[in-house]
Amino acid sequence: MSYEELLTEIALSDERFIVMTAENRALVRNIPGKLGKRFIDTGITEQTMIGAAAGLALRGRIPVVHALASFLTMRAFEFVRTDAGIPNLPVKLSSFIPGFLSDGNGPTHQAVEDISLMRGIPNMTVFAPADEQDLVMMLPEIWQHPNPSYVRINTRKTDHQHKPFELGKAEIISKGEDVTILTYGLLFEQALIATEILKNEGLSVGFINLRSLKPVDEQAILQATQGSGLTVTLEDHFVTGGLYSIVAEVLLKNQLTAKVLPIALNEKWFKPSLLPNVLEHEGFTGKQIAEKILGYNTNAYQPEISVPQFSE
Amino acid sequence: MQSVTIPINQLEATALKVREHIIKMSTDGGCFVGASLSAADLIVYLYSEFLNINSNNLDDPDRDYLFLSKGHDVPALYGTFAELGLLDKERLKNHLSLDDHIYWHPNTHIPGIEFHSGSLGHLPSVAIGVAMDIKIRGGNNKVICIMGDGELNEGTCWEAVLVANAYKLDNLIFVIDRNHFQANMPTEELIPLEPLHDKFTAFGAAVKRINGHSFGELHEAFSAFPFQEGKVNVVIADTVRGKGLPSIERRADRWFCNFNATEVESLLKELHGEHLTQLTSETLVVR
């Protein structure tokens, strides 16, 4: 099932749902004809869309709003914080092309601080699915939850069969004593590759798909950091404020420490190109990730990375 | 002029009491007294005569809505609520008290407040969402959003008019408290707004411009609602910042005022036409 099929099905069966967009229709192409007046396109007005979504929520609606990640989280930040966050209204943000998924668009379109910004808003919940199956598994529960939410939309396909979603729980794919990779979103597919390479090099490898970044699964983070010689936080996000920071916060809260290697963007935007090139250039292919962890090069095979289905 | 059937004397009496409340709140920490006084007649008229909002129907989805986007004139709104029975008058004495929620900007802990405000340019869009939902459901409720003229510096106000026009929200009225001042100076000296009527008309709105202190003109304008089928309504209410207190009217340095007790006593008398007040306290606080 696709994102659009799921949203259509839920919105048709529940009158409370309103589908909104700030003229970003890639994910909702066929919805206008099906939802009629419950589809609202406010034009290129992310701020007004969020304010209007709050007004709709005040009237008992559940608005699912769509815009490019950088404009949804940064152009409209104060509207999200003030109009959805303060009154704790169920405004559901669907963030398009977050992180590396903005591939060739350039730094204006790079939302690589979105997790940091959104999790800083009281009442907001934050999620990043590993692939389309993970996305479709998590959305029904997120959309029925009374709080506002931010979801990094990721419609890429992987071969992985995910476990059922539970809000606030990570998906623990494997446990390992030598190294554990914590990741979320798009980089799950490269982490899968890295995990195999590390295992082939003889390491005992843990692998956790965070899924829910706020609320976060503190137990999963504690088990990984305390049960593994090395913990890797892997994210297409600035190193500040994202998963690396979350892990630090959880450790400090529990008066613990751990050896943690952050693989993230350090005080810079990424070089714009098609996604496979971006990952290669920035050092985020599965093979590169594994070699960064190992500290040496291998002759491991890096499977081809598919070009995203959507650009804008 | 069409014949006016509203009880003007009664509205004037209510507005006078609201102004007394505003003056009493402008001490012990103070408040945005000038903007509250400019909006007082407007707010009294809307709640007394135009809007279907009262203490018994706040949970009714078919009631009307008023969003106070300019926010800092909330003493006028609380004063009106107190006079019309939405808010216990005793609570006004809790201004800035930690034991209540009566502070410089509106918040939903006070019954009748639709949405918190204070950050300018937000509630036009929130009001649009409510007006859209009413349209989707086929309701007849009216939605008002009061904006300040200084607030019109914010681009989102104009974005909202574009979107309201696109969605033909003729159930929505943007009311501009045109008191000709923004925080520190006259609007026309900082970011000129005129010709304001033409600007809103060009954005697709049906516009009326009136004297915001004349209950007759207010009634004539709002009685014509909806002004034009399929068009968002705009009322530009020309007002005077500080209206009712000649010693602070139209003065750039009397925006946020924190008067001492003697001044408050004198201002209450000034409101009733007795004499001008000699103001000595430092009343300009830039926020």
Interface residues (C-beta under 8 A of the other chain):
Chain A: I18 K37 R38 I40 T42 G43 T45 Q47 T48 M49 I50 G51 A52 A53 A54 G55 L56 A57 L58 R59 G60 R61 P63 E78 F79 T82 D83 I86 P87
Chain B: P61 T108 E114 F115 H116 S119 G121 H122 L123 P124 S125 V126 A127 I128 G129 V130 A131 M132 D133 I134 K135 I136 T156 E159 A160 L162 V163 A166 Y167
